[in-house]
Each structure stands twice: as C-alpha cells, then as structure tokens.
Amino acid sequence: MNALFAPFTPDASGGPLAGVVVRPGVADDLPAIADLAAQRECGDLADRLAVHGRRFADERQRLFVAEHDDAIVGYAWASWLTPVADGGRRAPDGWYLSGIVLAPALRRRGIGRRLTEARVAWVLGHDDHIYYVVSASNGPSRTLHAELGFREISTDFVVPGVVFTNADGILCQLDKRPDADVIDLARRR
Ligand SMILES: CC(C)(COP(=O)(O)OP(=O)(O)OC[C@H]1O[C@@H](n2cnc3c(N)ncnc32)[C@H](O)[C@@H]1OP(=O)(O)O)[C@@H](O)C(=O)NCCC(=O)NCCS
C-alpha cells in the first residue's frame, strides 16, 4: 500500500463528524499543518514548517484548515499556478487545488469534502474555473473530487513541481455553473 494515499475503501464511510469547523488558515496554524505533513511524508518537521511558511507568505496561495476539539485535523491549499510559463506543458494558468491532508484517524468523516467545498467556493468566487491534478492510483481523492463535479480532462500535461512517480497524473477541471446567476436574476423578476 502507498502510505501517501488512503486505501480505496468505497463502503467504509464513517458519516459526518459533528463539531468540525472549516475556516481560512492563519499563521498560528502552521506548526500543526507542518506536523500533519511531516507525518504523512515521513519528513522533517522543520523542513515542512519552512515549506508551508513560504506558501503562507505568498499571496497566490490560500490555506484552509479543519479544526476539531481545538486541534487542527486537516489542511488544504489552493494556489494560482502558471504551469507553461514556469516550464510545464499543456496545463492552463489558473487556481489549482494543491494539497489536502487529513489526520488518518479522522478520515472518512466528510472533512476532506468540506475543505474542498470551501476551496472551490473561494476560487469560483474569483474565477470561472478551478483545476487539480491527481495520481491515477489515488482512488479516494479521485472519488471525492468527481463527486464535487471535477472532470478528468487530460493525462498529457506537466505542472512544474508536481511529480507522479508512475507517470500517471490526471488533470481535472471544474467550471463555474454558467446558469447560476441567471436563475437568481430570473427569480427576482
Ligand atoms: C483524500 C483525503 C483528503 C480524503 O479526506 P477525507 O476527509 O477522508 O474524505 P471525506 O470523508 O470527505 O470523503 C468524501 C468522499 O470521498 C470519497 N472517499 C474518501 N476517502 C475514500 C476512500 N478511502 N476510499 C473510497 N472513497 C473515498 C467517498 O466518496 C467519500 O464519501 P463517503 O464517505 O460518503 O463515501 C484523505 O484520504 C487524505 O488525507 N489522504 C492522503 C493525502 C491525499 O491523498 N491527498 C490528495 C492528493 S491529490
């Protein structure tokens, strides 16, 4: 099993967990998210703290966190990327979902979905499209994003800084619904 990804278990839902708050991240959250990242990647805590601290200071990156019982139990980033200008290939400029990690003990309680819904809502409040890239072998992530409406649009692309060990990356896209405002306006007439 790949420890970076959760095992694919379609029938193992734990149901929603009460008392979870999803909110934009603040600087005080960084040690907790570095800890989650270091555990997932078996990496160095100080190194993870430096990486996430740099991201937090960058206005093209947005952090969201999930809090439960006064502890940060998950985090997720959205990032403005310019893949082709940065040396990549066949991937559009735009906002990308760029890293979500849930504490293993609290997975499958609907928190990843809420963190993703929060990022999608934020991005589609600023742009018409949102993207993400995923390894074909990451069934849990593909299922979660497909449920939220992401379409898998290409396997022939390069986003600099994202390496797929099995060369099995998939580029996915979700569009703002073109009819959303029209329906609201029509109802007001
Ligand atoms: C992927 C990840 C963020 C999902 O977070 P989560 O909080 O467990 O997900 P949710 O409970 O919100 O799941 C929402 C839906 O996604 C799908 N899903 C999530 N985990 C799944 C799994 N292990 N197997 C199958 N489907 C899964 C299900 O359809 C689920 O709905 P359901 O529980 O009602 O059946 C989490 O497994 C994780 O942190 N994985 C390691 C890091 C990672 O892979 N990040 C993504 C890289 S692109």
The ligand as a MOL file (V3000), in Angstrom:
LIG
                    3D

  0  0  0     0  0            999 V3000
M  V30 BEGIN CTAB
M  V30 COUNTS 48 50 0 0 0
M  V30 BEGIN ATOM
M  V30 1 C -8.0750 12.0760 0.1670 0
M  V30 2 C -8.4020 12.5880 1.5870 0
M  V30 3 C -8.0370 14.0690 1.6940 0
M  V30 4 C -9.9230 12.4250 1.7870 0
M  V30 5 O -10.2790 13.0690 3.0090 0
M  V30 6 P -11.4700 12.5080 3.9030 0
M  V30 7 O -11.8030 13.5260 4.9300 0
M  V30 8 O -11.1470 11.1390 4.3760 0
M  V30 9 O -12.6540 12.4080 2.8260 0
M  V30 10 P -14.2290 12.5310 3.0950 0
M  V30 11 O -14.6000 11.7940 4.3450 0
M  V30 12 O -14.6530 13.9460 3.0000 0
M  V30 13 O -14.7950 11.7080 1.8560 0
M  V30 14 C -15.6950 12.2750 0.8930 0
M  V30 15 C -15.9720 11.2180 -0.1640 0
M  V30 16 O -14.7690 10.9250 -0.9080 0
M  V30 17 C -14.6980 9.5050 -1.1920 0
M  V30 18 N -13.6080 8.8930 -0.4110 0
M  V30 19 C -12.8420 9.4900 0.5450 0
M  V30 20 N -11.9350 8.6140 1.0250 0
M  V30 21 C -12.1480 7.4580 0.3770 0
M  V30 22 C -11.5440 6.1690 0.4300 0
M  V30 23 N -10.5270 5.9130 1.2720 0
M  V30 24 N -11.9880 5.1990 -0.3990 0
M  V30 25 C -13.0030 5.4390 -1.2530 0
M  V30 26 N -13.6460 6.6310 -1.3570 0
M  V30 27 C -13.2150 7.6180 -0.5490 0
M  V30 28 C -16.0300 8.9210 -0.7160 0
M  V30 29 O -16.9470 9.0160 -1.7940 0
M  V30 30 C -16.4090 9.8860 0.4080 0
M  V30 31 O -17.8050 9.9030 0.6820 0
M  V30 32 P -18.4720 8.8250 1.6920 0
M  V30 33 O -17.6010 8.7650 2.9210 0
M  V30 34 O -19.8120 9.4100 1.9710 0
M  V30 35 O -18.4820 7.5170 0.9700 0
M  V30 36 C -7.6730 11.7500 2.6900 0
M  V30 37 O -7.8660 10.3760 2.4170 0
M  V30 38 C -6.1790 12.0180 2.7800 0
M  V30 39 O -5.7400 12.8970 3.5330 0
M  V30 40 N -5.3800 11.2400 2.0000 0
M  V30 41 C -3.9240 11.4010 1.9950 0
M  V30 42 C -3.4940 12.6430 1.2320 0
M  V30 43 C -4.0180 12.6740 -0.2020 0
M  V30 44 O -4.1760 11.6670 -0.8800 0
M  V30 45 N -4.3070 13.9070 -0.6740 0
M  V30 46 C -4.8560 14.1270 -2.0040 0
M  V30 47 C -3.7550 14.2470 -3.0220 0
M  V30 48 S -4.4950 14.7360 -4.6060 0
M  V30 END ATOM
M  V30 BEGIN BOND
M  V30 1 1 1 2
M  V30 2 1 2 3
M  V30 3 1 2 4
M  V30 4 1 2 36
M  V30 5 1 4 5
M  V30 6 1 5 6
M  V30 7 2 6 7
M  V30 8 1 6 8
M  V30 9 1 6 9
M  V30 10 1 9 10
M  V30 11 2 10 11
M  V30 12 1 10 12
M  V30 13 1 10 13
M  V30 14 1 13 14
M  V30 15 1 14 15
M  V30 16 1 15 16
M  V30 17 1 15 30
M  V30 18 1 16 17
M  V30 19 1 17 18
M  V30 20 1 17 28
M  V30 21 1 18 19
M  V30 22 1 18 27
M  V30 23 2 19 20
M  V30 24 1 20 21
M  V30 25 1 21 22
M  V30 26 2 21 27
M  V30 27 1 22 23
M  V30 28 2 22 24
M  V30 29 1 24 25
M  V30 30 2 25 26
M  V30 31 1 26 27
M  V30 32 1 28 29
M  V30 33 1 28 30
M  V30 34 1 30 31
M  V30 35 1 31 32
M  V30 36 2 32 33
M  V30 37 1 32 34
M  V30 38 1 32 35
M  V30 39 1 36 37
M  V30 40 1 36 38
M  V30 41 2 38 39
M  V30 42 1 38 40
M  V30 43 1 40 41
M  V30 44 1 41 42
M  V30 45 1 42 43
M  V30 46 2 43 44
M  V30 47 1 43 45
M  V30 48 1 45 46
M  V30 49 1 46 47
M  V30 50 1 47 48
M  V30 END BOND
M  V30 END CTAB
M  END
